[in-house]
Amino acid sequence: MIPPSFSDLGKATNDLLGKDYPSGSAKLEVNTTTANGIKFTVTGTKDNKSGFIASDLKAKYADKARGLTFTETWSTANVLGATLELQDSIAKGLKLEANGTILPEKGTKNAKAGFEYKQEYIFTRGSLDLFKGPTLSGDAVIGADGYVVGAEFGYDVSEAKITKYAGALGYIAPLYTIQLLAANKASVFSASYYHKVNAQVEAGAKASWNKSDAGVGIEVGTKYQLDKTAFIKAKVDNKGILGLGYTQTLIDGVKIAFGGLFDTTRLQNDAHKVGVSFTFEA
């Protein structure tokens, strides 16, 4: 097996509990692809409380024969970004990446160079932030027979100190996953579980503890596939926050989602957040 990347450990649980709950905003996303393979993505989000609208434009070109991908972005905050990726051209499983952003108004800039290498039993990544530090970051996951073990680190070259470290272990099966994570220099601990009960039902839970907090945070959720075009999701945590979501594919390429987060301990107060999301793809 090729294990997942370190950031994707526990992804099934995180997606179940974190995605498809539009709340506090209205979002529109439009994806189009030209005849020569350039994909344009435009997103816009309006905050329900402040009315502020944020949007960005992304253009992505992929030359699959050469393993080359070039992406440009431009946001309403006037941040310009570019990413260049080279996949499997030098060696199978190796991806090289360079990306950078610039804010012309303030002259703020950022540039990173990195690699990703994955083969049977191993997935490792590394990057160098040229303007912040510079800082080295890396992670690696090894896995066999469903068991995975991973670690992550960050190192500030100029100050000669470790900026972050984390470790994880878990088990990945076709219908369920279990993950244990120690992050933020072993100050935050979490355990997560995901189970695909059957073709229609998914369930998951996550417990987390921060050394700076007294209690343990617990969140459980589920997803039910109504039919091929629609599903509903629900989650609740130990603070009484209830999340509900409904996603419907209207026609091919058109999807709408409704959702909200409701504070069940303050039902009479204005403490709830609702939202909607539209996605178009052509």
C-alpha positions in Angstrom: 0.0 0.0 0.0 1.0 3.6 -0.6 0.2 5.4 2.7 -1.5 8.8 2.7 0.5 12.0 3.3 0.8 13.2 6.9 -1.7 15.9 6.5 -4.2 13.4 5.1 -4.1 11.1 8.1 -7.6 11.1 9.5 -8.9 12.8 6.4 -12.0 10.6 6.2 -13.1 11.8 9.6 -12.1 15.4 9.0 -14.1 15.5 5.8 -17.1 13.9 7.4 -17.2 16.4 10.2 -15.8 19.5 8.4 -17.1 19.5 4.8 -20.6 20.2 3.4 -21.7 22.4 6.3 -22.0 25.9 4.7 -22.6 28.3 7.5 -22.3 32.0 8.1 -21.9 32.8 4.4 -23.1 32.5 0.8 -20.6 31.0 -1.6 -20.5 30.7 -5.3 -18.0 28.6 -7.2 -17.8 28.3 -11.0 -15.4 25.9 -12.8 -14.9 25.9 -16.6 -12.4 24.1 -18.8 -11.3 25.3 -22.2 -10.7 23.2 -25.3 -6.9 23.3 -24.8 -7.2 22.1 -21.2 -7.0 25.3 -19.1 -9.3 25.1 -16.1 -10.6 28.4 -14.7 -12.1 28.5 -11.2 -13.9 31.6 -9.8 -15.1 31.6 -6.2 -16.9 34.3 -4.3 -18.0 34.3 -0.6 -20.2 36.8 1.1 -20.1 37.0 4.9 -23.7 37.0 6.3 -22.7 39.2 9.3 -20.4 41.8 7.8 -21.6 41.7 4.2 -17.9 41.5 3.1 -17.3 39.7 -0.2 -14.1 37.9 -0.9 -13.3 36.2 -4.2 -10.4 34.8 -6.2 -9.7 33.6 -9.7 -7.6 30.6 -10.5 -6.3 29.4 -13.8 -4.7 25.9 -14.1 -2.9 24.4 -17.1 -1.8 20.7 -17.0 0.5 19.1 -19.6 -0.1 15.5 -18.7 2.4 14.1 -21.2 5.2 16.0 -19.5 3.8 15.8 -16.0 3.8 19.6 -15.8 1.1 21.7 -14.1 1.1 25.5 -13.8 -1.4 27.4 -11.7 -2.0 31.1 -11.3 -4.2 32.8 -8.7 -5.5 36.4 -8.1 -7.7 37.4 -5.1 -9.7 40.5 -4.2 -7.0 41.2 -1.6 -4.8 41.7 -4.6 -2.6 38.7 -3.7 -1.0 37.2 -6.8 0.2 33.6 -6.7 1.8 31.1 -9.0 2.6 27.4 -8.6 4.7 25.1 -10.8 4.6 21.3 -10.4 6.5 18.6 -12.1 5.1 15.1 -11.6 6.8 11.7 -12.4 9.2 13.2 -15.0 12.4 12.7 -13.1 11.4 9.5 -11.2 8.1 7.7 -10.7 6.4 8.9 -7.6 8.5 12.1 -7.4 6.8 15.5 -7.6 8.8 18.8 -7.5 7.0 22.0 -6.7 7.7 25.7 -6.5 5.2 28.4 -5.5 5.2 32.0 -4.6 2.8 34.9 -3.7 3.2 38.6 -3.8 1.1 41.5 -2.4 2.1 44.4 -4.7 0.5 47.1 -2.4 2.7 46.2 0.5 5.6 44.5 -1.3 5.0 41.3 0.8 6.3 38.2 -0.9 6.6 34.5 -0.2 8.3 31.7 -2.0 8.6 28.0 -1.3 10.3 25.1 -3.0 9.5 21.5 -2.2 9.2 17.9 -3.2 6.9 14.9 -2.7 7.9 11.3 -3.0 5.6 8.3 -2.7 6.1 4.6 -3.3 5.0 1.4 -1.8 5.1 1.7 2.0 6.2 5.3 2.1 5.0 8.9 1.5 7.4 11.7 2.3 7.4 15.5 1.7 9.8 18.4 2.3 9.8 22.1 1.6 11.9 25.2 2.1 10.3 28.6 2.9 12.8 31.0 1.4 11.5 34.3 3.0 10.3 33.0 6.4 13.4 32.0 8.3 14.3 30.4 5.9 12.3 27.4 7.4 12.6 23.8 6.5 9.5 21.6 6.8 9.1 17.9 6.3 6.9 14.9 7.0 7.0 11.2 6.4 4.5 8.3 6.7 5.3 4.7 6.4 2.7 2.0 6.2 2.2 -1.7 5.7 -0.8 -4.1 6.1 -3.1 -1.1 7.0 -0.9 0.2 9.8 0.6 3.7 9.4 3.1 5.7 11.4 4.0 9.3 10.6 6.0 12.3 11.8 6.2 16.0 11.0 8.8 18.7 11.8 9.6 22.3 11.2 13.1 23.9 11.6 14.0 27.6 11.5 17.5 27.8 9.9 18.3 31.4 10.9 17.5 30.8 14.5 18.6 27.2 14.6 15.5 26.0 16.4 12.7 23.5 15.9 9.5 25.3 15.3 7.1 22.4 15.2 6.9 18.6 15.5 4.1 16.1 15.5 3.5 12.4 15.4 0.7 10.1 14.4 -0.2 6.4 14.1 -3.3 4.6 12.8 -4.9 1.8 11.0 -6.6 2.1 7.6 -9.0 -0.6 6.4 -11.4 -0.5 3.3 -14.4 0.4 5.5 -12.9 2.1 8.5 -10.0 4.1 9.8 -8.5 4.9 13.2 -6.0 7.7 13.9 -4.1 9.0 16.9 -2.3 12.3 16.6 0.0 14.4 18.8 0.5 17.8 17.3 1.7 21.4 18.2 4.9 20.1 19.9 2.9 17.4 21.7 0.5 19.9 23.3 -2.6 18.9 21.4 -3.8 15.2 21.2 -6.6 13.8 19.2 -8.1 10.4 18.3 -10.5 9.9 15.4 -12.6 7.1 14.0 -14.4 6.7 10.6 -16.7 3.9 9.6 -18.5 3.4 6.2 -21.4 1.4 7.6 -22.9 0.6 4.2 -23.4 2.1 0.8 -25.7 4.8 2.3 -24.4 5.5 5.8 -21.1 6.9 7.1 -20.3 7.7 10.7 -17.3 9.2 12.5 -16.1 10.7 15.8 -13.2 12.8 17.0 -11.9 13.5 20.5 -9.2 16.1 21.2 -7.4 17.5 24.2 -5.3 20.6 24.5 -2.9 20.9 27.4 -4.1 24.5 28.0 -7.7 23.4 28.3 -9.3 21.5 31.2 -11.7 19.3 29.2 -11.8 17.0 26.2 -13.6 18.1 23.1 -15.8 15.4 21.4 -17.5 15.6 18.1 -19.6 12.9 16.4 -21.2 13.0 12.9 -22.9 11.0 10.2 -23.8 11.1 6.5 -26.8 9.5 4.8 -27.0 9.1 1.1 -30.6 9.7 0.1 -30.0 8.8 -3.5 -27.4 9.2 -6.3 -27.9 13.0 -6.3 -28.5 14.0 -2.7 -27.2 13.4 0.8 -27.7 14.8 4.3 -25.1 15.3 7.1 -25.4 15.9 10.8 -22.9 16.4 13.6 -22.9 17.5 17.3 -20.1 18.3 19.8 -19.9 18.3 23.5 -20.5 22.1 23.6 -24.0 21.6 22.2 -23.2 22.9 18.7 -25.4 21.0 16.2 -24.4 21.0 12.5 -26.8 20.2 9.7 -26.2 20.0 6.0 -28.0 19.1 2.8 -26.4 18.7 -0.6 -28.2 18.2 -3.9 -27.0 17.8 -7.4 -29.6 19.6 -9.5 -28.3 18.5 -12.9 -24.8 17.4 -14.2 -22.4 20.2 -13.2 -24.8 22.1 -10.9 -24.7 21.5 -7.1 -26.3 23.3 -4.2 -25.7 22.9 -0.5 -27.6 24.3 2.5 -26.2 24.1 6.0 -26.0 25.6 9.4 -24.5 25.5 12.9 -27.0 25.8 15.7 -26.2 26.4 19.4 -28.6 24.1 21.2 -27.7 25.7 24.6 -28.9 29.1 23.3 -31.8 28.4 21.0 -33.6 31.7 21.7 -30.5 33.8 21.0 -29.0 35.0 17.8 -26.1 32.5 18.0 -26.8 30.4 15.0 -25.1 30.5 11.5 -26.7 29.4 8.3 -25.3 29.4 4.8 -25.7 28.3 1.2 -23.2 27.2 -1.5 -23.6 26.9 -5.3 -21.2 25.1 -7.5 -21.2 25.1 -11.3 -18.9 23.1 -13.5 -18.7 23.0 -17.2 
